């Protein structure tokens, strides 16, 4: 029975490379990920915030309604107005 471990491939020496591998957040923030151009929707959002435009999404209201329905579902179903 052979108990010898198979040889490992050589580990590259980071000093041999010109550039060390980037961490995930470095890759996400790299300009190369956006081709140097900002996304139109992101730019619009930035411009709106800079001008003081109010957020008109219904996210908070929808979240509140969803949580209320889930809570009522746990107690036997949604309450119905008569």
DAURHU-V220725 format. One record per residue. N is the residue number from 1. RES is the residue in three letters. SS is DSSP state (hx for helix, st for strand, lp for the rest). PHI is phi in degrees with one decimal (999 if undefined). BURIAL is # if it has 24 or more other ideal C-beta (glycine too) atoms within 12 Angstrom, else .. Layout:
n->(N,N)
res->(RES,RES)
ss->(SS,SS)
phi->(PHI,PHI)
burial->(BURIAL,BURIAL)
This chain:
n->(1,2,3,4,5,6,7,8,9,10,11,12,13,14,15,16,17,18,19,20,21,22,23,24,25,26,27,28,29,30,31,32,33,34,35,36,37,38,39,40,41,42,43,44,45,46,47,48,49,50,51,52,53,54,55,56,57,58,59,60,61,62,63,64,65,66,67,68,69,70,71,72,73,74,75,76,77,78,79,80,81,82)
res->(UNK,UNK,UNK,UNK,UNK,UNK,UNK,UNK,UNK,UNK,UNK,UNK,UNK,UNK,UNK,UNK,UNK,UNK,UNK,UNK,UNK,UNK,UNK,UNK,UNK,UNK,UNK,UNK,UNK,UNK,UNK,UNK,UNK,UNK,UNK,UNK,UNK,UNK,UNK,UNK,UNK,UNK,UNK,UNK,UNK,UNK,UNK,UNK,UNK,UNK,UNK,UNK,UNK,UNK,UNK,UNK,UNK,UNK,UNK,UNK,UNK,UNK,UNK,UNK,UNK,UNK,UNK,UNK,UNK,UNK,UNK,UNK,UNK,UNK,UNK,UNK,UNK,UNK,UNK,UNK,UNK,UNK)
ss->(lp,lp,lp,lp,lp,lp,lp,lp,lp,lp,lp,lp,lp,hx,hx,hx,lp,lp,lp,lp,lp,lp,lp,hx,hx,hx,hx,hx,hx,lp,hx,hx,hx,hx,lp,lp,lp,lp,lp,hx,hx,hx,hx,hx,hx,hx,hx,hx,hx,hx,hx,lp,lp,lp,lp,lp,lp,lp,hx,hx,hx,hx,hx,hx,hx,hx,hx,hx,hx,hx,hx,hx,hx,lp,lp,lp,lp,lp,lp,lp,lp,lp)
phi->(999,-93.5,-102.5,-71.0,-78.7,-66.1,-66.1,-85.9,-69.1,-64.3,-84.3,-66.0,-84.9,-58.7,-69.5,-76.6,-92.2,-76.1,-135.3,-79.5,-60.5,-85.9,-76.7,-53.9,-68.7,-68.0,-67.0,-64.1,-90.0,-70.0,-62.8,-61.0,-73.2,-114.3,58.8,78.1,-115.9,-71.4,-64.4,-61.2,-70.3,-66.2,-62.8,-61.4,-61.6,-62.0,-63.0,-62.3,-64.4,-63.8,-83.8,85.9,-67.3,-77.6,-68.5,-110.5,-69.5,-105.8,-58.3,-65.4,-66.2,-64.6,-63.8,-61.8,-63.7,-61.9,-63.3,-63.4,-64.4,-64.3,-66.1,-68.4,-61.1,-70.5,-107.0,106.9,115.8,-70.9,-78.4,-111.8,-79.6,-114.2)
burial->(.,.,.,.,.,.,.,.,.,.,.,.,.,.,.,.,.,.,.,.,.,.,.,.,.,.,.,.,.,.,.,.,.,.,.,.,.,.,.,.,.,.,.,.,.,.,.,.,.,.,.,.,.,.,.,.,.,.,.,.,.,.,.,.,.,.,.,.,.,.,.,.,.,.,.,.,.,.,.,.,.,.)
